Amino acid sequence: MSKKIHPLTSVRFFAAFLVLFHHSVRTFLPTFSSREAHGPPNDIAGIVSLAFPVSVSFFFLLSGYVLSFVYLRDGRAVDKSNFFAARFARLYPLYFVVLALDTPELLAAEVRRYGMKIGLTKTAEIFAANVVMLQVWKPSRLLRINPSTWSLCGEAFFCVCFPMLGVLLWKLRGTWLWMTALALYMGGQELAWGMRSHLGLEMALSLPPLHLSTFSLGVLLARWQTLQQERRGTAQVRMWQANTVLGLSVGGIILSALLVPFFRIPAPYNNGLLTPIFAGFIWALSVAPTPLARWLCGRWLAALGNASYALYLIHMPILGVFRHFHWVTPAFYPVYLALCVGLSLLTFRHFETPVRLWLLERFHTQSLRNMPGHLAASMHPVPPHPHPISEGQTGSISNLTEIPHVYPGTVRRNRHRQRRSR
């Protein structure tokens, strides 16, 4: 039996909203306008606006966690064709549409700067790099259409690594699991901080290999949680344990924001420094129905969480429209926020979901055609993925949160109700 983890779905909305807030607040509110995007804040306004651009690290950790539960839980090798088809169907359609809609603005800027011929050539070069998700490997030149897409390049990189890396990490248990987790965290932080002086801040913050340790720790978190569930059997984690870890995690996030000015360096948390705190937060929301977890299970919050990928992608293009028409006064900020959220909900329902399901059906049909004739003819139609409806709805920026046997007590109560109804 499977139970969708609505708390992890809903919390994605708040993480995406923090990204939106970080990118837009300096445009609309004069109090924040003098703050640099990555500079160390030295007052409460700077802390509020700039201390939380760490949502992407949370998304990367959650991505490894969720993908592992979906594709590695049975202990078998990842079906690469189905995996890549599902990830493409989830990530790429909306990404490409937003990319195409954003490109004319870049084209106009390049033509004004270089003239028609050179401007067209430069725009085509940048557009081609963005189409194949390579812009993050040379961000100063290529990451100019939608800056938020750097993290999707990271997701694409993780997807390439996952079928092999995920399987290797899933084999670990006991001391080896903990030693590997410690080595990944410490080694990843040493590498990320060490490369800042060699690569420059922008590339050091966005280069996918420097975030791979965070994604891998998500895989190990899922592996450890699975082993704990196997050891406990049907016994549920005590409520006070989940609440304690949840309280410590939330407190750690708040404390980390207050400590940002003391670092005196830009973006200290953007390369996964807070991964242990995020791991505690994910674990506490997924193992027991705490009061916070139950609140996050609200249907309206789950709907917002499902739309968080669209919110993450479209908020920058909409911000560009508001800037173009000079709608950047404080009075327009609520309008901007409401428009971003509303359009993301509509996009998820009327574009993302139907296109994703259509693509999955096409991939499945094509895979049957490529099978030997006698085998394909003898097979009954099956979904192209073990979780066809949920694939891509939650998780990282774009994954699902469909995890079996998360709240054992809830599962037992549901079975008891079913028996009584019979």
N, C-alpha and C positions, 0 to 999 in steps of 0.2 A: 504494500500500500504506500502511496506517495502523499506527501503533504507539502503544499507550496508554502515557502517561508515568506509570508506577506511582510513581516517586519523588515527583512532585508530588501524586499521590493520597495517598500515605502521609504526607507532611509535613503535610497538612491536619489529620490527627489530632492531631499534636503542637501545632499552632497552636490548635486548638479546646480541647485539654486545658489549655493555658496560660490560656485564658479561664475555664474551669471552676475551675482552681486559684486564679486571681485573685479570683473571686467567692466561693469557699467556704473558703479557708484561714483567714480571720479568724474564721469561725464555729466551727471545730473545734479549732484549735490556739491555746492561750492566748498563746503567744509572739508571734503576729501580731495578736491581737485589738485592740490599741490603735492599729493603723495605720489611717489614713484611706484611703478608697478611691482618692482622687486626689491626696492630699497628697504632697509631696516626701519620700522616705525619707531617713533620716540614719544608718541602721545596716544591717548585713548582712541582718537579718530583713526590714526594709522593702524593701531592694533585691530580695531573692528573691521577695517576695510581690507587690510593686507595680510593679516596673520593666518588666514584660513584658505590660501590657495593650495591646499594639500589634498583636496578631494580626489584628484587623479591618482595619487598613491593609494588611497582607499579603494578606488575602483580597480586598480591593478591587483591588489591583494584579493579583493572579492572575486575578480575574474578567475584567478587560479583556483580559489576555493570552490567556486560553483562548477566550473568546467570539470574539475576532478570528481565531484560527486556525480555528475551526469555521465561522464565518459570513462571513468576509471574504477568506479565502485565495484563492478563485477570482476575486476582483476584481469580482464582480457586486454589485448592490444586495441588501440583506437582504430576504428574503421575510418581511414583517412578520407575516403571519397565522401561519405556521409558527413563527417565532421567539417570538412572544408565547404561542402555545399551549404550546410546549415549556417556556418559563420558568414559566408558570402551573402546568403539570402537575408541575414539579419543586419549586417553592417553596411553593405555596399549601396543598395538602392537609394536610400535617403542621403547618404554621403555624396553620391554622384549628382543627385538632383540639386542639393545645396551648392555643390561645387560649380555646377553649370550656371546657377542663378547668381553666384557671386562673381564669376569671371568678368562680366562686362565692366564692373567697377574698376577692376585691375587694368583691363584693356584701355579704358579711358585715361587712366593715370599714366600708363606707359606711353600711349600715343602723345599725350600732352608733353611728356618729358623728352621723348626720343624721336617723335615723328611717326608717321603711319607705318612705314616699312619696318623699321627697327622695333617699334612698339608692338606690332603684330608678331614679329619673330620672338621677342622676349616673352610676350604673353603666352604664345604657343608652347614655349619651352617650360614655363612655370606650370601651365595647365597640364601638360603631359606628365610632368613629375608628380603632380597631385593626383592624377588619374590612377597611377600605379602606386600611390602612397609612399613615395620616396622623398617627399619634401622635407622631412625631419632630418634627413642625413646631411642637408646643407641649408639649415633654416634661414640664415641671413639672406640667401638668394631666392629660395624656393618657397618658404613658408610665408606667403604673402596674400593668399586668397582668403583663407579662414584660419587664423592662428590656433583656434581650438582643436583643429584636426591633428595636431602633433600627437596627441594621445592615441588617436586611431591608428597612426603608423605603429605605435607601440603595440597596440592590440594585434595588428596584423603580424608583427614580428613574433609575438608570443604564440599566436596560432600556428605559425610555421614550426616553432620549437616544441609545442605542446605534445604532439603524438609520440615523440621520442623522450623528451625531458620529463613529461608528466609520468609516463610509464616507469621510468627509472626511479623517480622520487617516490612513487606509490609502493615500491617494493620495500621501502625502509620501514623499520619498526624499532621500538625500544631505544637503546642508547644511541644507535646509529642515526635514528631520526632526529633526536635532540642535538647531537653533534653536528649533523648536516644543517639543521636550522640555524644554530649558532654561527657556523662558518659562513652560511649564506648572508646572514644579517651583518655580521662584523666585516666580512670581506666586501659585501656590496657597499656598505657605508664608506669603507676605506677607499674603494675604487672611485665612488662618486665624488667624494671630497677631494681626492688626489687629482682627479681629472679636471677640476675647475680651473686650475692654474694653467693647464695645457690646452684645453678646448675653448675656454671662454664660458661665461655664465650661461648664455642662451643655449649653446649646444650641450653643455653639461647637464642642464635641467631637462632637456628633451630627448637626448639620444636613447633609443630603446634598450640597448644592452645594459645601460646603467640602471634600468628599472627591472631587469629580468629577475634579480634577487627577490624583489617585492612580490612579483607574480609567483615565483617558485615557493616562497613562504606561504602563499595562499594554498598551493597544492599540499604542502606539508601540514598545514592546519587542518585541511579536510581529511588527510590520511590519519592524523592523530585522533581526530574526533571520531572517525570510523572505528579505529582500534578500541577507543574507549567505549563506544556503544557495543561492540562485540564482547568486550570484557564484562560490561554491566548487564548485558542481556536486555530484559524489559524494564529494568530499574531506571527510574528517571532521575536526572540531576536534581538535587534539592533546590528549592526556590531561593533560599537564602544564599546559596553559593552563586547562582546566576545573578542575583541582585547585587551581591558584593562585587563580583567582577565587573558588572555593568556600571556600578557607581564609581569604582576605581578608574574605569576606562573613560567615562564622561569627565570625571575630575581631572584625569591626566590630559585630556584634550583642552579643557579650559585652562589648566595651568600652563600647558605648552604655549597657548596664545599669549598669556601674560608674560612669559619668559622671552618672547621674541626680541624685544628691545635690547636684552642683555647679550645677545649673540653678536651684535654690531656687524653682521654680515647679511647680505641679501638672501632671501628664500632658504632659510636653514632646514626646513622640513620637507622640501619638495622632492627629495630623492629617497623617501621611505624611512626617514628617521623615526617616525611615529608608528611604524609597522606593528611593534608589540602591543601598543595601545589599541590600534585598530583591530588586531587579532582578538584581543579580549572582548571588544565590543561585538564583533561578529559572532563569536562563540556564545556569549551571553544571550544574544537575541535569538539564536537558533536552537538552543538546547532546552529551553523551558519557557512556558507562557507567562513571563513576568508581566507586571502591570504595563510597563512601557511597550513590551512586545504585543500585548493585547490591543493597546491603543493604536499601534502601528498596523494592526490587521484591518483597520477600517477600510471599507471598499473605496471610499474617496481617496484615501492616501495610497492604496494600492494602484488606483488608476493614475494618480500623479507619478508614482514610481515607474509604472510601465511607460509613461510618456517622457521619462527623464532623458533618454537618448536623443529624442527630438529636441528637447529643451536645450541640451548641451550643444547641439549642432546649429540651431537656428537663432540663438540669442545674439550672436555677433552680426549676422546679416541684418537682423531687425534693428540692431543698434546703429548700423551704418545708415539705414533709412532715416532714423530719427536725427542723426547728425546731418544728413544731407538737407533735410527740411528745417534744421535748426530747432527741432523740438526737444531741447535738452535742458529745459528749466526744471526745477524741483516739482512743479505741478504736473509735468508730463511723466515723471518717474513711475507713479502707480499705473498709468496707462501703459507704459512700456512693459512693466512686470506682468500685468494682466494679459496683455497681448501675447507675450512670449509663452506664458503658461497655457492660455487658451488655444493657441495655434499648435502647441506641442501635443495637446490632448487630441485635437482634430487630426493631426498628422499621424499619430499612432493608430487611431481607429480606422481612418479612411485611406491611408496610404501604406504605412509600414506593414500592418498586419495582412491586408489582402495581397500585397506584392510579395511578401515573404512566403505566404502559403502557396501562391501561384508558382513561385520559383522552385520551392521544394517539390511540388507536384511535377513540375517539368524535369527537375533533376532525377526524380524517381522514375519517371517514365523513360527517360533516356538511359538510365542505368539498366532497366529491364530490357531495352532494345539491344544493349551491348552484351547481354548474357547469351550463352548458347541457346539456340532456338528451343530445344526440347526442355531445357531447365526453366527458361522464362515462361514457356507455355504452361508448365505444371505448377507454377507458383501462384498463390493468391495474392492480390494486391495488398501491400503492406505500407505503412507510413515510411517515409524516407529517413526517419529519425525516431529513436525510442520515445521522445517527447515532442511530437510534431507541433502541437498547439502552443506549448510553453516555450519552445526554443527561442531564445533571444529576448524574452520579455523582461527578464530581470537579471541581476548578477552584477557584472562590472558596469561599464557604461552601457553594455549591450547584451548581457548574458541572461540566462534564466536562473531562477532560484527554485528549482523543483528538486527537493532533496528527500529521499525516502527515510521514514522512521525517525523523524526529528523529535517529536514530542511523544514518547512511548505512552505516557498516561493518556494523552488525548486520543491516540489510536485505540487503546483498550476501551475507553469510554464510548467511542463511536461504534466499535464492534458490539458492545453490550446493548447499545440502543437499537442496533440493527436486529439483534436476536429478539429483543423485546417487541419490536414492531412486527415480527413474523408471528 
